[in-house]
Each structure stands twice: as C-alpha cells, then as structure tokens.
C-alpha cells in the first residue's frame, strides 16, 4: 500500500496521490518552513514517517 499522507510536527498535513509526489512535497515543505532541516531526511526516512 502506498503512503500518501505525512503530518509534520509543526502541524502541516502533506498529502499526495503517490509516494514520489509525497516525498517531493515533503522536501518542498522542509525547504520553505524548516530550511535548517531541508537536507537531513532521506526518501526512506520521509516514507517511514508517512502513512
């Protein structure tokens, strides 16, 4: 089953129709809202937190 939702600890809910776009949107959110963390998460770590 594909993971299509991720709730950031800041409260932002990130959704996408597939995992590739979810990871892309998560990285975009990190870059915009949490730039100090933008380069700290791998794709696998993002998907581990997703559901």
HUUR-V982233 format. One record per residue. PHI is phi in whole degrees, -180 to 180 (* if undefined). OMEGA is omega in degrees with one decimal (NA if undefined). NEAR is the number of other ideal C-beta (glycine too) atoms within 12 Angstrom. Layout:
BEGIN
PHI	OMEGA	NEAR
PHI	OMEGA	NEAR
END
This chain:
BEGIN
*	-179.9	9
-74	175.7	16
-93	-174.0	25
-129	-178.7	21
-137	177.1	24
-150	176.2	32
-105	177.8	17
-71	175.9	25
-56	177.8	14
-76	178.6	14
107	-179.8	10
-70	175.6	18
-98	179.8	18
-111	179.4	31
-131	178.5	21
-162	-179.8	24
-76	178.8	13
-151	-175.5	17
-65	179.9	25
-59	-179.7	18
-71	176.8	21
-61	179.0	29
-63	178.3	28
-60	179.7	19
-68	177.6	27
-64	177.4	38
-63	178.4	28
-64	178.1	21
-63	178.7	28
-59	-178.9	27
-62	-176.5	17
-80	-171.7	16
-106	-176.8	19
-138	-173.1	19
-58	179.0	13
-67	-179.4	10
-103	-170.1	19
-57	-176.7	16
-106	-174.3	12
-100	-176.4	14
-109	173.9	23
-87	176.0	13
-57	-179.2	17
-62	178.4	12
-68	176.9	17
-61	-178.8	31
-68	176.3	24
-62	-179.0	15
-82	-176.4	21
-82	175.5	29
-147	NA	17
END
